[in-house]
Amino acid sequence: MDTAKTYLITGASGFIGYYVSRKLLEQGCRVIGIDNINDYYDVNLKYARLEQLKHSEQFVFIKSDISDKEELLRIFNTYRPNIVVNLAAQAGVRHSIENPDVYIQSNILGFFNILEACRHYPVDHLVYASSSSIYGSNEKVPFEESDVVDHPESLYAATKKSNELMAYTYSHLYQIPTTGLRFFTVYGPMGRPDMAYFGFTQKYFAGEPIKIFNNGDFSKDLYRDFTYIDDIVEGIVRVLGKASMEKIPHSIYNIGNNRPEKLMVFIETLEKCLSKSTGREVVFNKVFEPIKPGDVPATYASTDLLEKAVGFKPKTSIEEGLQQFTDWYVSYYNLK
């Protein structure tokens, strides 16, 4: 990484934002972190991530919302970032069905403000979070970046598709090098409590059953391309340097494990990892329910483009990744 550059990370107290910030700080970079620290999930986890980042003198944190355009422009004017990584967004497919307004506010208006800031205060490279959810119910697998993605299954997915279109337009009009990264089900220590693996673990320790939305029909089980956080971060960091050097106007890459797993296999692996972490046999109490609106049957990433561009392919197995998560969870929540 170019340690002479200033990196602005939005969503810095979020799961991916925290790890990207930490990686850049470890490499000696200056990082400006922005986050509104909303209460979509436990804010204590967000503050715990921030506490670790604040140990570095190279880290500046600003509590702010990217939907506040005037404040965002002031931040850009003050710190003049060279590289921007936009990871601030309202996440969650199901939540977007119940609370659509916040998705428009953060994912559409907020992203528009980021693009405007990069136009008025030119940057070397804008990298932004997209999502595997934009592939909708595409039946051709693995999903490739060239696939038609005009049928999103949720508002969340629609906002991410909109981000890609907006980024392309601003890149074309104002020569802003932009790269969108389609993340595939990211998991790991200090992750998001709204994600299934985290929620299942919480339910187990609370003595509650877990809900599995596959109708109990294992022949039609959901498949997910689970991607460990370290692989996501490695991919992002490589893209930061590669695309900015080559001045690519607009690119999109999948970042996924390229090895989709059946949901039930993932759950069984989580049980085994929790058993190792706790020293006792863990078996979830399972309740099967119909598939939720907005859920898609499978996610499966082709990572050929990413590998060709930056020489990297995610490689962490779910056994290795989930063991890292359960070891952290048991330690963090004092459950041994």
For each residue, the residues with C-beta under 8 A, 3 or more apart:
1: 5 24 27 28 29 237 240 241
2: 5 29 82 241
3: 27 28 29 30
4:
5: 1 2 29 30 82 83 124
6: 29 30 31 32 79 80 81 82 83
7: 24 29 30 31 32 81 82 83 84 85 240
8: 31 32 33 34 75 76 79 81 83 84 85
9: 12 17 20 21 24 31 32 33 34 85 87
10: 17 34 35 66 84 85 86 87 88 114
11: 14 16 17 34 35 86 87 88 89 129
12: 9 17 18 21 31 33 34 35 50 53 61 87
13: 17 18 33 35 37 46 47 49 50 61
14: 11 17 18 35 46 49 87 88 192
15: 18 19 49 186 188 190 191 192 229
16: 11 19 20 87 129 183 186 229 232 233 236
17: 9 10 11 12 13 14 20 21 33 35 85 87 88
18: 12 13 14 15 21 22 49 50 52 53 190
19: 15 16 22 23 188 190 229 230 232 233
20: 9 16 17 23 24 85 87 233 236 237
21: 9 12 17 18 24 25 31 33 53 59
22: 18 19 25 26 52 53
23: 19 20 26 27 233 237
24: 1 7 9 20 21 27 29 31 237
25: 21 22 28 29 31 53 56 58 59
26: 22 23
27: 1 3 23 24
28: 1 3 25 58
29: 1 2 3 5 6 7 24 25 58
30: 3 5 6 7 58 60
31: 6 7 8 9 12 21 24 25 53 56 58 59 60
32: 6 7 8 9 60 62 75 79 81
33: 8 9 12 13 17 21 50 53 59 60 61 62
34: 8 9 10 11 12 61 62 63 64 66 72 75 88
35: 10 11 12 13 14 17 46 50 61 63 64 88
36: 63 64 65 66 88
37: 13 43 46 47 63
38: 43 90
39: 43
40: 90 91 92 95 194
41: 45 192 193 194
42: 45 46 193
43: 37 38 39 46 47
44: 47 48
45: 41 42 48 49 190 193
46: 13 14 35 37 42 43 49 50
47: 13 37 43 44 50 51
48: 44 45 51 52 190
49: 13 14 15 18 45 46 52 53 190
50: 12 13 18 33 35 46 47 53 54 61
51: 47 48 54 55
52: 18 22 48 49 55
53: 12 18 21 22 25 31 33 49 50 56 59 61
54: 50 51 59 61
55: 51 52
56: 25 31 53 59
57:
58: 25 28 29 30 31
59: 21 25 31 33 53 54 56
60: 30 31 32 33 79
61: 12 13 33 34 35 50 53 54
62: 32 33 34 75
63: 34 35 36 37
64: 34 35 36 68 71 72 75
65: 36 68 71 106 110
66: 10 34 36 72 86 88 106 110 111 113 114
67: 105 106 109 110 113
68: 64 65 71 72 113
69: 72 73 113 116
70: 73 74
71: 64 65 68 74 75
72: 34 64 66 68 69 75 76 113 114 117
73: 69 70 76 77 113 116 117 120 121
74: 70 71 77 78
75: 8 32 34 62 64 71 72 78 79 117
76: 8 72 73 79 80 81 117 118 120 121
77: 73 74 80 121
78: 74 75
79: 6 8 32 60 75 76
80: 6 76 77 121
81: 6 7 8 32 76 84 121 123
82: 2 5 6 7 123 124 125
83: 5 6 7 8 123 124 125 126 127 240 244
84: 7 8 10 81 114 117 118 123 125 126 127
85: 7 8 9 10 17 20 127 128 236 240
86: 10 11 66 89 111 114 126 127 128 129
87: 9 10 11 12 14 16 17 20 128 129
88: 10 11 14 17 34 35 36 66 106 110
89: 11 86 106 107 110 111 129 159
90: 38 40 95 96 102 103 105 106 107 156
91: 40 95 156 192 194
92: 40 95 96 156 194
93: 96 97 133 153 154 156 157 294 295
94: 97 98 154 292 293 294 295
95: 40 90 91 92 98 99 156 194
96: 90 92 93 99 100 103 154 155 156 159 294
97: 93 94 100 154 155 293 294
98: 94 95
99: 95 96 102 103
100: 96 97 103 104 155
101: 104 105
102: 90 99 105 106
103: 90 96 99 100 106 107 108 155 156 159
104: 100 101 107 108 109 159
105: 67 90 101 102 108 109 110
106: 65 66 67 88 89 90 102 103 109 110
107: 89 90 103 104 110 111 156 159 160 162 163
108: 103 104 105 111 112 159 162 163
109: 67 104 105 106 112 113
110: 65 66 67 88 89 105 106 107 113 114
111: 66 86 89 107 108 114 115 128 162 163 166 167
112: 108 109 115 116 166
113: 66 67 68 69 72 73 109 110 116 117
114: 10 66 72 84 86 110 111 117 118 126 128
115: 111 112 118 119 126 166 167 170 176
116: 69 73 112 113 119 120
117: 72 73 75 76 84 113 114 120 121
118: 76 84 114 115 121 122 123 126 170 174 176
119: 115 116 122 170 174 176
120: 73 76 116 117
121: 73 76 77 80 81 117 118
122: 118 119 176
123: 81 82 83 84 118 126 176 177
124: 5 82 83 177 244
125: 82 83 84 177 178 179 240 243 244
126: 83 84 86 114 115 118 123 167 176 177 178 179
127: 83 84 85 86 178 179 180 181 236 239 240 243
128: 85 86 87 111 114 163 167 178 179 180 181
129: 11 16 86 87 89 160 180 181 183
130: 134 160 163 164 180 181 182 183 252
131: 134 156 157 160 182 183
132: 135 143 182 183 184 185 225 254 256 299 301
133: 93 136 152 153 154 156 157 160 296 299
134: 130 131 149 152 157 160 161 164 182
135: 132 138 143 147 149 182 296 299
136: 133 149 151 152 153 157 296
137: 151 153 296 297
138: 135 141 143 147 148 149
139:
140: 143 147
141: 138 260 298 300
142: 258 300 301 302
143: 132 135 138 140 147 254 299 300 301 302
144: 147 254 302 304 305
145: 182 252 253 254 302 305
146:
147: 135 138 140 143 144
148: 138
149: 134 135 136 138 152 161
150: 161
151: 136 137
152: 133 134 136 149 155 157 158 160 161
153: 93 133 136 137 157 294 295 296
154: 93 94 96 97 133 157 158 293 294
155: 96 97 100 103 152 158 159
156: 90 91 92 93 95 96 103 107 131 133 159 160 294
157: 93 131 133 134 136 152 153 154 160 161 294
158: 152 154 155 161 162
159: 89 96 103 104 107 108 155 156 162 163
160: 107 129 130 131 133 134 152 156 157 163 164
161: 134 149 150 152 157 158 164 165
162: 107 108 111 158 159 165 166
163: 107 108 111 128 130 159 160 166 167 180
164: 130 134 160 161 167 168 180 252
165: 161 162 168 169
166: 111 112 115 162 163 169 170
167: 111 115 126 128 163 164 170 171 178 180 250
168: 164 165 171 172 178 250
169: 165 166 172 173
170: 115 118 119 166 167 173 174 176 178
171: 167 168 174 175 176 177 178 249 250
172: 168 169 249 250
173: 169 170
174: 118 119 170 171
175: 171 249
176: 115 118 119 122 123 126 170 171 249
177: 123 124 125 126 171 243 244 247 248 249 250
178: 125 126 127 128 167 168 170 171 249 250 251
179: 125 126 127 128 239 243 248 250 251 252 253
180: 127 128 129 130 163 164 167 250 251 252 253
181: 127 128 129 130 235 236 239 252 253 254 255
182: 130 131 132 134 135 145 252 253 254 255 256 301
183: 16 129 130 131 132 186 227 232 255 256
184: 132 224 225 226 227 254 255 256 257 299 301
185: 132 195 224 225 226 227 256 299
186: 15 16 183 191 227 228 229 232
187: 191 195 197 198 226 227 228 229 321 322 325
188: 15 19 191 228 229 230 321 324 325
189: 229 324 325 327 328 329 332
190: 15 18 19 45 48 49 328 332
191: 15 186 187 188 195 197 198 229 325
192: 14 15 41 91 195 198
193: 41 42 45 198 199 202
194: 40 41 91 92 95 198 199
195: 185 187 191 192 198 199
196: 199 200 263
197: 187 191 200 201 266 270 322 325
198: 187 191 192 193 194 195 201 202 325 329
199: 193 194 195 196 202 203 210
200: 196 197 203 204 210 267 270 284
201: 197 198 204 205 270 274 325 326 329
202: 193 198 199 205 206
203: 199 200 206 208 209 210 284
204: 200 201 207 208 210 274 282 284
205: 201 202 333 335
206: 202 203
207: 204
208: 203 204 285
209: 203 284 285 286 287
210: 199 200 203 204 267 284 285 286 287
211: 287 288 289
212: 216 263 264 267 286 287 288 289
213: 222 288 289 290 291 292 295
214: 217 218 220 221 222 263 264 288 291
215: 220 288 289 290 291
216: 212 288
217: 214 220 221
218: 214 221 262 264
219:
220: 214 215 217 297
221: 214 217 218 262 263 264
222: 213 214 262 263 291 295 297 298
223: 260 261 262 263 297 298 299 300
224: 184 185 260 261 263 266 298 299
225: 132 184 185 256 257 258 259 260 261 299 300 301
226: 184 185 187 257 261 266 318 321
227: 183 184 185 186 187 231 232 255 256 257 301 314 316
228: 186 187 188 231 232 257 314 316 320 321 324
229: 15 16 19 186 187 188 189 191 232 233 321
230: 19 188 233 234 316
231: 227 228 234 235 255 257 314 315 316
232: 16 19 183 186 227 228 229 235 236 255 314
233: 16 19 20 23 229 230 236 237
234: 230 231 237 238 312 314
235: 181 231 232 238 239 253 255 306 310 312 314
236: 16 20 85 127 181 232 233 239 240 255
237: 1 20 23 24 233 234 240 241
238: 234 235 241 242 310 311 312
239: 127 179 181 235 236 242 243 253 306 309 310
240: 1 7 83 85 125 127 236 237 243 244
241: 1 2 237 238 244 245
242: 238 239 245 246 309 310
243: 125 127 177 179 239 240 246 247 248 251 309
244: 83 124 125 177 240 241 247
245: 241 242
246: 242 243
247: 177 243 244
248: 177 179 243 251
249: 171 172 175 176 177 178
250: 167 168 171 172 177 178 179 180
251: 178 179 180 243 248 309
252: 130 145 164 179 180 181 182
253: 145 179 180 181 182 235 239 305 306 309
254: 132 143 144 145 181 182 184 301 302 303 305 306
255: 181 182 183 184 227 231 232 235 236 301 303 306 314
256: 132 182 183 184 185 225 227 299 300 301 303 314
257: 184 225 226 227 228 231 260 301 314 315 316 318
258: 142 225 300 301 302 303 313 314
259: 225 317
260: 141 223 224 225 257 298 299 300
261: 223 224 225 226 265 266 269 318
262: 218 221 222 223 265 266
263: 196 212 214 221 222 223 224 266 267
264: 212 214 218 221 267 268
265: 261 262 268 269 318
266: 197 224 226 261 262 263 269 270 318 322
267: 200 210 212 263 264 270 271 284 286
268: 264 265 271 272
269: 261 265 266 272 273 318 319 322
270: 197 200 201 266 267 273 274 284 322 326
271: 267 268 274 275 282 283 284
272: 268 269 275 276 282 319
273: 269 270 276 277 319 322 323 325 326
274: 201 204 270 271 277 278 282 326 330
275: 271 272 278 279 280 281 282
276: 272 273 279 323 326
277: 273 274 323 326 327 329 330 336
278: 274 275 282 330 335 336
279: 275 276 336
280: 275
281: 275
282: 204 271 272 274 275 278
283: 271
284: 200 203 204 209 210 267 270 271
285: 208 209 210
286: 209 210 212 267
287: 209 210 211 212
288: 211 212 213 214 215 216
289: 211 212 213 215
290: 213 215
291: 213 214 215 222 295 297
292: 94 213 295
293: 94 97 154
294: 93 94 96 97 153 154 156 157
295: 93 94 153 213 222 291 292
296: 133 135 136 137 153 299
297: 137 220 222 223 291
298: 141 222 223 224 260
299: 132 133 135 143 184 185 223 224 225 256 260 296
300: 141 142 143 223 225 256 258 260
301: 132 142 143 182 184 225 227 254 255 256 257 258
302: 142 143 144 145 254 258 305
303: 254 255 256 258 306 307 313 314
304: 144 307 308
305: 144 145 253 254 302 308 309
306: 235 239 253 254 255 303 309 310 312 313
307: 303 304 310 311 312 313
308: 304 305
309: 239 242 243 251 253 305 306
310: 235 238 239 242 306 307
311: 238 307
312: 234 235 238 306 307
313: 258 303 306 307
314: 227 228 231 232 234 235 255 256 257 258 303
315: 231 257
316: 227 228 230 231 257 320 321
317: 259 320 321
318: 226 257 261 265 266 269 321 322
319: 269 272 273 322 323
320: 228 316 317 323 324
321: 187 188 226 228 229 316 317 318 324 325
322: 187 197 266 269 270 273 318 319 325 326
323: 273 276 277 319 320 326 327
324: 188 189 228 320 321 327 328
325: 187 188 189 191 197 198 201 273 321 322 328 329
326: 201 270 273 274 276 277 322 323 329 330
327: 189 277 323 324 330 331
328: 189 190 324 325 331 332
329: 189 198 201 277 325 326 332 333 335
330: 274 277 278 326 327 333 335 336
331: 327 328 334 336
332: 189 190 328 329
333: 205 329 330
334: 331
335: 205 278 329 330
336: 277 278 279 330 331
